[in-house]
Amino acid sequence: MSEFEGDSPGFEVESIEGSGSGESSREISRVADQLSQTLIDDLGERGAREQILNIPVLTQEYGTDCGIACARMAVVHFGEEDPGTDGLSQKAEKAGFPFRMIRDAKGGKGPSADPAQLADILRDEYAIKRETKHTSPEEKASAIVQALKAGDPVQLSIFYHDLHPEDTSEMNRNHAVLVKGYRVKEGGEFVLVANDPKPEVGGETEIGKDLLERVLEGPVYVYSKK
């Protein structure tokens, strides 16, 4: 069993390890439901309908740097100036491990950072801790709950076409967004609130139940001050 810890009561869910695909899907759905209910309860205790960090949307400078853009937003959140993608690239090169250049969906090239590489730069340059959560869905959900209740942003990986079904040019790629809070909408629907760095189609976006289930299958990155 694992428990979502925090200021308000946690909850327990059974491990999904070793489950079949159908059973795993049901367990992930249950984990997502309980994550939502924990944060709904937190809003009730606060007497609020939403809890949102004041983090501005920063857009990608290339077609490949969504994760870097999320890191830039975290840097700004913790009181520093936006270094820009090129600024972080220069810091990485100076440190002796430059970002790799990869092709984007339209045939161009842009920088992309390895998670450990980006964590090292944020730690050394800004005293920001970037933790990677490649664990079970319930452990990732627990990390999301604890971070958001503590006022720390969380980076999630979303299948691009799930977030932007109208744009088929990048439908086979993963896309990073920075979660900055949560709210209960009129009618009672719970959503996470995130900054999407994609130019033109991005901005502040909401992650509802279906998307939340999908992102719990991928990595979670928590940003905090050391």
Secondary structure, DSSP 8 states (H G I E B T S, - for coil): -EE--SSS---EE---TT--HHHHHHHHHHHHHHHHHHHHHHHHHHT-SEEE--------SSSS-HHHHHHHHHHHHTT----HHHHHHHHHHHTT---EEEE-TTS-EEEE--HHHHHHHHHHHH-EEEEEE-S-HHHHHHHHHHHHHHT--EEEEEEHHHH-TT-GGGTTSEEEEEEEEEEE-TTS-EEEEEEE--TTT-EEEEE-HHHHHHHTTS-EEEEEE-
